[in-house]
Amino acid sequence: MAEKLLKVIQVRSELGHVSRNRGTIRALGLDRIGHSNILPDNPAVRGAIRQVRFLVEAEELSGAEAEAGAKFVAAKKLKHAKHAKKAKRVAK
């Protein structure tokens, strides 16, 4: 069975909100209004979305969208893994 995914879209500005909300928006991988991110559907992500539910919209991906989203998430994980290896080499 494929991993469930959520598409999170920022619909309102974080300006004028407490820093905790701004941090949660950043943790969800959102930068600006209209920006979206595909995240795994787990309790941690759902909790973060719930904390800023007045700033974002979330939708579950299904079918072909989920397959495309899974490829996107896999590519993102690979990119971060490569970046971590490079950072370790530079730190030595």
N, C-alpha and C positions, 0 to 999 in steps of 0.2 A: 504494500500500500504506500502511495506517495505521501510525502510530508505535506501537512496542511500549511498554507501560507496566507498571510494577510498583506494587503496593500494599504499603506497608511499615507494620507495626503494632508498636508498642512493647508488649512483653509482660512485661518485668521492669524494676525500678527502676534508675536510673543512680546512685542514692545509694551511696556506698561504693566507687565505681569511680574510676579515675584521670580527671583532667580531660580528657585526650585523648578518652576514650570519651564523656564528657558533651558535649564539643564536637561530636563526630561525630553524636550523637543530635540535637542542635540543628540541625546542618547538614542532616540528613534531614527537618527540619521537624516533629519530634515533641516534644511537651511533657510528656506524662504517660503512665502505663500505660493501655493501651486506645486511645490516640490513634493515628490512621492518617493516611497521606499518600500521594498518588498521584504518582509520579515517573517521568520517562522512563527507559527501559531502555537504559543506556549503561555503558561500563566504569567511569566515575567513580562512578556511583551503586552499581553492583555492588561496587566496592571498599570503599565506605563501609559498605555492608551487611555485607560480610565482616568488617570490623574490629569490628563490634558484633553479630555473629551470635548471641551468647548473650543479647542483650537484646531482639532484634527477630525478627519473622517477616516473610517476604516472599513474595508470590505474584504470578504473572504474570496480567494481566487479558486476557481474550479475549472476542470477540463483542460483545454488548451492553454488558458491563461496560467494555470498552475504549473504546467510543464515548462512554459517559457520562464516563469518566475523561478522555478527550481534551477534552471540553467543559469539564470542571473545570480542567484544566491551562491551557487557553486563557483562561479567565476569570481564573485566578490571574496569568497573564502580563500580561493587560490591567490588572489592579489594580495590579501592581507598576510598570508603565509609567506609569500615571497618577500614582502616588505619586512617582516619580522626577521627572516634569515639575513637579509641585507643589513639590518640594524645591528644584529649580533656581530657580523663581520666587522662593521665599522667600530663597534665598541671595543673590540680586542686590541 
